[in-house]
Amino acid sequence: MTQLSVLDLIPVRAGQTTAQAVAASVALAQTADRLGYTRFWVAEHHNMPAVASTTPSTLIAHLATATERIRLGSGGVMLPNHAPLAVAEQFALLEAMHPGRIDLGLGRAPGSDPVTAYMLRGRRGPADADPAADFPQDVETVAALLGSDRAPASAPFGDEQPGVGLNIRGRSYELRATPRSTSAPEVWLLGSSDYSAALAAQLGLAFVYANHFGAPGIDRALDLYRSGFQPSEALAAPKTLLTVNASVAEDAEAARLAALPQLITMARLRTGGTLGPQLTIDEAQATALTPVEEASIAEQEERWMIGEPAEVADRIRKGAERYGVDEVMVSPAGGAWAAQPMTSTPSRERTLALLAAELLVSDKLAA
């Protein structure tokens, strides 16, 4: 049986406030919860007028109170933007409030432009410094803080080797991700490169291949992860998840129309075009595209899962089988018509409902 989850960027469309965009995502999470999806993750992006998902921990707390059983998580927290202890404490608290329902996905990219990333770091260090230089050590620290009572010592505090505490100016300290919970969040490493796959394997973490970015190299990355996996206290065997962009409707043209606003946003992002709030479907239909934008959209349409329910469900099944992943995470790429309510996105909810009918219900009956 195919295990399905949801990735939400919390898109903001023309004329929509942030509060309305978040309300639409709450409705989407409640739909996923009711339909039997496994997880609902929110992303971290900054300084983008078409995206409201800037602070995963705050959004997760809000979504958890509005849902009943679905796991909530980050897809992901961009760790170079944050202090590892702050991330660990945020997710320890979320797990304490909602035990057994919290995931922490960690990513290496800044999720924004270099200036915004520099400001997020509190203007620490040179502006042109590599914010991801300490990423492996920071991932290990977060995982240790969440998986045990103490974190290992780390290089910024001196020359100590990893241990159970820190020694600063001759005095020993212990770090704890407080408050402690009776359970721990599930930690995942996100990536679309050999680097992330190898690090997840080395640290014994579950691995998400960010296939929705469209980067090549999925076969090699998954092979590297599985062949190099070292069992950890948290995970005894490799665990993989694959993300896909999807727009599903009763007919293929309706599915493509619903996807068009997001396709245009991504084309402009990739080609250096002007970015603003996501277009409505009405606006997207009336938009004159440049040849470069048209080419980018055509390329994305080949990779995205756009079409009728049975067709898209079959592609998801075959993709899961081909890559041997444990789970598929759908990013519903549907836009809204201008006349539709600002506090919901029916096309995204429709995508989840139609896929659940094909994959979660029919596969369960077949099993």
N, C-alpha and C positions, 0 to 999 in steps of 0.2 A: 504494500500500500504506500502510495506516495505521500510523504510528509510535507506539508505546505506551511509557509510562514509569509509575513508581509514586511516590506521595507517602505517607510513613508518619509518623503522629503518635506512634507507639509507645504505644498505649493501655495503661493499667494497669487490670485488672479486679479485682473484689472478691476478696480473699484472695490476690492475686498480689503477689510481691515485684518490686522494680525489676529485679533480675537475671533473673527469669523473664520479665518483659515484654520486656526486651532480647533474651533468647534466642528468644522468639517472633518478634521482628522480624528476627533473623538468619535464622531459618528462612524467613521471608517473602522476604527479599532473595535467599536462595539459590534459592527457587522462581522468582522473577523472572529471575534470572541464567540459570537452566536453560531457561526458556521463551522467551527471546529479547527481553525488554524492554530498552529502550535505557538508561534511567536509574533509579536508586533514590535518592530524596531524603528527608531527615529534616527535621523542622520545629524551630523554637525556641519553646518555651513555658515559662513559669515559674510556680511557686507554684500548680500545678493538680494535684490528687491523681489525676486520671484520665489524666495525660500524663507519660511518662518522658523525652520528647525535650527536654532542656534545653540540651545542649551539642553542637551539630552536628559540630564538628571532631573531638571525641573519638569520637562515634558513627561518623562516616565512616571513621576509622582502623580501628575495630573491624570494621565491615562489609566494608571493602576486603580485609582479610586472610581473610575467610570466603567471599569470592566470587572469580570468575575473570576475567570480562570486562566486566560491566555497569559503567556509569559511576555513581559515588557523588557525592552533592552535598547542598547545604543548600536547603531550601525554606521559609524561608531563614534566613540569619543576620540578626537584627534589628540593623542597623548602629548605631542610636542608643544601644544598650546597650554598645558596644565602641569601643575605640580603633582607628582604621583600620589603623595599622601592625600591631597585634596580629592583626587578622583576616587581613591580607595575608601575614604571616609564617606563620600557621597553615596557610593554604591553599597557600602556596609549598612548605612542608614536605610536606604531603599529596601534592602533585603530584610532588615529587621522589621520594617513596617509591612512588607508584603512577602513573607517567607516562601521560598520555593518558586517565585515568579519573576525573578530579576536576572537579566543577562547583561554582561559588560563586554561589548565588542570594542576592541582597541585598534586604531589606525595610525599610520605614520605620516600621512599627508597633512598639511595645515588646514585644508578645507576652506581656503580663502587665498587672497593675494598676499604678497610678502609684507606689505605695510600693515595690513590688518593682523597678520600672524605675529609681527613684531610687537604690536600694541597688546595683543592678547598675552604675550609673555611678560608684560609689565615693563617693556623696554629694557629687559635684562640682556647684557652682553652686546656685542657689536650687531648692528642692524643686518649685516650680511653674513652673520654666523649661521651655520647649518643647525636649524632647530631640532632636527632628528638625530643628531650625533649621538645622543645618549639613549636613543629609543630602546635598544635591547635591554640595557640595564634598567630603564624605567618600567618596561613591561614586566620584567622579573620582580621588581620591587612591588608593583601593584598586585601581581599575582600572589606574592608571598604575604603581603599585608592582608589580603582577603582569604587566603587559604590556610593561614596559621596565625598564632597569636603574635608572632614577631616577624619583622622584616629583616632581610640581610643588610649588613653594612654596605655602603656604596662609596664610589670613588670621590664624589665631591667633598666628603668629610675627612679625607686623608688617604692613607695607603693601606687601610685594613682590607683584609680579604672578607668575602661574604661570610656572615656569621649570624648571631642572634641579636646583635645590638650595635650601637655606634659608640665610638670613643672620641669625644671632643674635648680638647684641652685637658686630657687626663681624667675626664669623668665619663662613666658609662651611662648610656641611655638606651631605652627600649622603645621601639616604635610599634604602635598598635592601631589598626583601623577600627576606631570606635564609633558608635557603640557596637559591641560584639553581638552577633546574631546566632541563633541555633543552627543556621544554615549559611551557605556562602553563595554569592552570585556565580553563575556559570561564565567563565572568561573565554572569549574567542579572540583570535587575531585575524584582522581583515587585511586583504591585500590582493594585488593583481600582478605579482612579480615573483621571481625565484627567491628574492631576498626574504619576503614575508613568509613564503612557504617554508623555507629552510629554518627561519627563526621559530615559527610555530612548532615545527618538528623537534627542534633542539630543546624547547622549553616544555614540550608535552602538552600543548594547548590545542583546542579545537580550532579549525581553520576555515575561514570564509573566503572563497575566491570571488572577487568583485566583478563578476561577469557582465554586470549591467554597464560597466565603463566601456566595454568593447575592446579591451586590450588583448593582444594575442598572447599565446603561451600557456593556455590553461592545462593542456596535457602534461607539459614539462613541470609546471608548478605543483600539480597534484601528485605526480610521480615523485618529485623531490620530497614533498611533505610525507607521503606514505613510507617511502624507502628509508628516510632519515628519522622517522618518529621515535622519540625516546619516552617511554611511559613515565608519567608523573603521579604525584599524590592525587591530583585532581582527575586525571584521565589515563586509563589503562591502554587504550587503543586509539588509533586515528579516528577523528570525527570531522566530517566535511559538510559544507553547505555551499550552495551555488545560487547566486542572485541572477534574476532575469527581469527585464522590462516587459510589461504585458498590457495589452488593451484588448478586451474581449467583448463582443456584442453578438446579437443574434445573426447579423450578417456582416461580411468582411468590410464593406464600405463604411458602415456605422462605426466599426472598431477603428478604422483608419482615421475617420473624422475626429473621434474622441482623442486619439493620440496626437493629432496634428499640433496643438498648442505646445506640448512638451517637446515634440520633434523640432519645432522651430526654435524654442529656447535653447535646446542642446546644439543645434546647428549654429546659432549665433555665438554661443559660448565657445565653440570650437574654432570658429572662423574670425573671431575678434569683432563681431557685430555689437550693436547697441543692445544692452540688456535692460529690461524693465520688468514689471509684473507679468505673470504669464497671461498670454492672450486668451480671450474666450474663444470658443469654437467658431462663433460668428466672425470675430476679428481675424482668426487664423485663415478662414476661407477667403477673406477679402484681401489678405496680405500679398503684396507682390514680392516674390523671392528673387534674390540674385542667383545666377548660375552656380556659384560656389555653395550657397545655402541649399539649393535644390540637390546638388550632388551629395552633400552631407546628409540630407534627409533620406535620400534614396539608399545610401549606405547603411544608415541606422535601421531603416525598415527591413532590410535583409536580416538583421541580427535580432531585432525585437520580436516578441511573440504577439503578433497582431492578427486577429482573425476571428473566426467562428469558434464556439466552445470546443467541439470535438477535435478540430484541427490543432488548436493551441494546446489542449490537454495532451494530445498525442505527441506533440513536440516536446512538452515538458517531461513526459514519461521517458521518451527516447533519450533526451539529454541526461536525465538522472541515471538511466541505465548505462549510457555510454561512458559517463565520467565516474560512475560508481559512487555518487554522493549520497549522503544520508538524508539530505533535506534540500528542498528548493524554496528560495525566498523570492516572492513576487513583488516587484515595485510597480503598482498600478499606475499607468501613465495617462489616465484619462483626464481630459479637460472638462469644462462646463459651458453650457450655453448661457448667453447673457440673461435670459429670462429665468434661469434656475435659481433657487435660493442660495444666498451667500454662505449659509452655514452647513452645506452638504455638497458632495460631489457625486451625483448619482452614477456617473459613468465608472468611477473607481469602485464604488460599492457593487455595481453590476458585474465588473470584472471578477471580483472576489466570489460573488454568488454563483456565477456561471462556472468558474473553475472548481468551486467546491462541489457543485452538482456532478461534475465530470470525474473529479479525482478523489475527493474525500468521501463522497457518498457511494458512487459506483464501485470504486476500488474496495471500499469496506464491505459492500455486499458480495463482491467477487471473492474476497478473502474468506 
